[in-house]
Amino acid sequence: MNKGLLRYSCQIALPGFSEASQQLLQQAKVLIVGAGGLGCPAAQYLTAAGVGTLGIADYDTVSVSNLHRQILYTPDDIGKKKAVIASYKLQQQNPGIKLVAHDVKVTSASVMDIIKNYDIIIDGTDNFDTRYLLNDAAVITGKPIVYGAIYQFEGQLAVWNLTNADGTKTPNYRDLFPQVNAAQIPNCADGGVIPTLAGIIGCMQANEVIKYITKTGELLAGKVLVFDAQTLQSRQIKIGTVTKTTITRLTETREIPVMLVEDVKKGLATGWLELVDIRTDQERDIIDIGGIHIEADELEDNLNYLDNSVTKVLYCSSGKRSGEAVKAIQYKLKNTKVFSLEGGLQAWFGL
């Protein structure tokens, strides 16, 4: 065996796997979008397996609440950029591959440039706008995408946009969920997630990538795997063999109006804005910074209050739920003065 392949001898010894398969991995270029709960384990195993070029796209920073499931990071990394830290640590894990950090926000203006040099994409995102944007960009450019999602004790996995033998394409995310129901205020209650589920689904995503690159096994195309971490049961939901969607252009990304902590504190001191806590009763019982309490799923019943002359700043634990809520409110109330607290309570308390 080639001395340079000794590191990978255990996988090369697999039935149906060979040095040629390993060379396919070494020639491959894989992009992971989202260096979080799913992206961390997927990246670690693809790095260890010897994928030649691994891109990590994420614009977020590490926060203390990430650490229970985003296993690449330590308390010393809090406040640092995820893509940069992840790439540095992965490069140490395997100096023989190329790591590329994309420390940029994935938007309709940037997504095509980010994905253009990669063969396959892992979707490790945690918001619907980016997920749809990534899906559409992959379809337009003809790239396969490995989808993963986790919530509480349930995980989902699928492989989108493969090419069938007759040249048609397999289903993509819009075949499963045609569009975000933007007119409905989302129920953003923080249901949490068991950390091990992120590892399970993230590793499954890496597994599908390895199968795709090395042309081994049966890919999870045209169906969605649903996994229950409490019972360890899984089922596959068949969607079909051919996509029924036509995607020819990207939906323009809308910026969410946000307000920084220091500006919110000034506004509260002078009385020109009001806080709105959209978290659950249980979360508010633990800690709050004041303001009106309207749970996320009750926002639609309070549109008159949200649309009065006083500026409102919605907050949650990290700013993600409040950001999604503000975005949904914008579809209902075009000119209302509603913002999301940037970074949420974590930023408020400097975490």
N, C-alpha and C positions, 0 to 999 in steps of 0.2 A: 504493500500500500504506500502511496505517496506520503512522505513524512508530513507534509502540510495538511493532510487529511486525517492524521492520527486522532486529533481532537474529536472528530466526528465518527470514529470507528464503530461505536455502538449503533448509530442510526444507519450507517452504511451496511451493517450486517443484517439489517431487516430483510425479510423475504420481499422481493419486488423492488427493493431499494438498492442502489449501487453507487459507485463512484461517479457515474454519469448523473445520477439524481442529485448528488451533493454539488456537482458542478452547476447544475441548473439553479440550485439555491444560491450559489455564490455569484451567479450572473444576474440574479433577480433584484428588482428595486421595489420595495414595499413602503407604502406611506401609511402611518398611523395618525389619524386625526383625533386628538383628544388624549392627553397623557394623564388620564385619571384612573378610576377604578378598573376599567376594562383595558385601557391602553398600557398600563404598567405591566401586568402579567403577560399580555400579548407581546409587548416589546422585549421583555426579558427572555421569553422562550424563542422568539425569532432571532434574537441576538445570539443566544446560545447555540441555535441550530445552524448558524452560519449564513444567514441571508446576506447577500453581498452589500447592498445599500439599504439602509433603513432610515426613513424620514420620520421625524416627530413634529407634528404641527399642533401647537397649543399656545394661546396668548395669555393664559391665566397664571397666577402665582400660587405657590403652595400655602395652604392655610392649615391650622391645627385640626380642623374637622375632617381634613382629607386623610389624615395619617392612618385611620383604622382600616382603610381599604386600598389606599394608593401606596403600595408597598415599596416603591422605589425611594420614597422620601423619608427623611428623619426630622426631628424637631429643629435641627440646625438649618434645614432648608426652608423653613417658614418665611414667606415673603419673597422668595426667589422665584424666577421664571421657570415654569415646569419644563418647557421644551429644552431649555439650556441645561438644567440640572439633570434631566433624564438622559439626554444625549451624552453628557460627560460620564455619568455612572455606567451607562451601557457600553461605552467605548472601553472603559476599564474592564468590564466583564469579558469583552472579546475585542482585543486590539486588531484582529484580522479583518474586520468589516468596516464599512464606512457609515458613520452616523451623520445625519444632516438635521440640524435644528431649524424649524420654521417658527420663529417667535413672532408670528403675525396673526391678526384676527382673520378668520375665514369668512369672507364676505363675497357678494356677487362680483365685486371688483377684483378680488384676489384669488378666488378658488381655482380658476383655470390655470393660473401661473403656478400655483402650489402643486397641483396634481399632475402637471404635464409630463414630468420626467419619470413617472412611476408606472409599474405594470399592474398593480393591484392595490386596493385601498381598504384599510380597516376603519370602520366607523365606530369610534369610541366616544362620540359626542353625547352631551347631556341636555340638549335643547332641540326642539322641533325645527326651528328655522334652519339651523346649521345642518341638521339631518336631511331635510328636504333639499337644501341647496347642494349638499355633497352628492346625494343620490342623483339629482338632475345633471350635475356636472359630469358625473361618471357615465351616465347614459349618453349624454351628448358626445363625449370623447371615446365611448366604447370600452371603458375600463370596468372590470368586475369590482364589486365592493362587498365586503364581509360585514354584515350588520350584527350588532349586539346591543341588547338593552337589558337593564336590571331595575327592579322595583320591589322593595320589601324582600320577599322570599322567592320571587319569580324572575326567571331570566328568559330571554328570547335570542335566537340565533338564526341567521339565514345568509345565503350567498346570492347576491343580485347580479343581473345583467351579464350572464354568461352567453356565449354564442353557441347555439344549437348546430347540429350537423347540417341542417338545411340553410344556415345563415341567419335564421331568426334569433331573437334574443329571449332569454328567460325572463320571468317577472322581476320587477324592481319594487322599491318601497311604496311607490304610488299605486301599484296593483293591490297592495295590502291596505294601505291608507291613502286614498286619492289626494287628500289635502288636509291641512290643519283647519279645524273648525274655528276660524279666527273670530267669528262673531260671538262665540260663547266665552264668557269669563272662565278661565281654567280653574279647576280645583287644585290649588297648589299646596295643599296641606302636606307637610313634610312627613311622609310615611316611613322614611328611613330605608335602610338596606342592610342585610346581613353581609359582613365584609367578605366572607368566603365565597359568596355567590359571584362577586366581581372577579375573583380569581378563576372560578370554574368557567364562566362565560368567556372571559378574556383568553384563557388557555384554549377553549374551543375555537375561538376566532383564529388564533395562531395556527391551530391544527388544520383548519380549512385552507388557510393560506399555503401551508406546506404541501397539502394534498394538491392544491391547484398548480403550484409551481412544479412539483415533481411528477404530476400526472398520475397520482396513485389514489386509490380508493374512490368512493362515490361522494361527490360534492352535494351539499345541502341546497340544491337549486330547485326553484319552483315549490318550495315548502318552507315552513317555519317550525323550528324546534322550540318547544316551550318546556322549560325545566322548573320543577318545584324543589327548592332546597330543603323544605321541611320533610317531604316524603321521599325524596330522591327519585321521584317518578318523572318521566318525560313523555311527551307526545309530539307527533309531527302533524302539522296542519298543511294539507296540500292546497296550493294556490292555482297551479296549472303549469304547463310547460312553455307557454309563449306569453310574452307581455301583451297587455291590451291597452297600454298607454302610448301616447306620442308626446315626446318631450323635445322641443326644438330650441328653447331659450331658457335662460335662468330668470327666476323671479328676483327682482331687485331687493336687496337687503334693506330693511328699515332700521334706523338707529333708535334705540330706546332712550328716552329722555331720563338722564340720571342727575343726581345732585350729590356732591361730595360731602363728607361728614362735617367739615369746617363750615361750609356754606349753610348746611341745615342748622347747625348750632347757632349761627348768626341770625338766621331767619326765625328760629324759635325765640331768641332773645329780643328781637324787635317785633315779634308777633305777626309777621306777614305770611307765615305758612303754618300748616298743621300736619302732624304725624298721623299715619294710619297703619296700625299693626295688622297685617293680614295672616299672621300665624294662627295656629290652633289654640284652643283654651289651655291645653296642657303645656304648650311651649310658653305661653304668656305667664302661666302660674310660676314657671321657673325663673324667668327674668324678663323685664321689659324696660323700655325707655320712655314710657308714657304714650300719649296720643290716643285717638279713637281706636277701638278694637272692632274690626270687621273681618271675619274670616274670609279667606279667598273665595270660597264658594258662595259667599253672601254679597260679594261686591256688585253683582248685577242687579240686586234688589236695592242698591243704594246709589244708583247713578245720579239722582237729583242732588244728593249731597256732594258727590265727587265733581259735579259740574257747576258748583256755585263759584263765586268770585274769588274764593280763597285758594291759594296754591296748596296742593296736597303732596306729601311725600310718603309713599308706601314703603314699608320695610318688612324684611323677614330675616332669617339667620345669615344668609350669604349674599343676598341681592338678586339671586337667580329667580326665585319665585316671584318676588315683587316686580322684577323686570318683565317677566312673562305676563303678569297681571296688568301692568301699565300698557304693554303692547296690545293686549286684548281690549282694554278700555278705549284705546285710541280708535279702534274700529267702530266703537259705539258712539264715542264723543270726539268728534274730529278736532275741536279747538280747545279742549279742556286743559287746564294747567295741573297735570298730574305727573309726578316724577317718581323714580325708584331711588332709594338710598343706595348709592354705590358701595358695594361690599357688605351691605347689611350690618347686622349687629357685630359681626367679626371685625369690620372696619371701625365701627363705633368704639369698640373696646380695645382696638389695636392688636387684634389677634392675627 
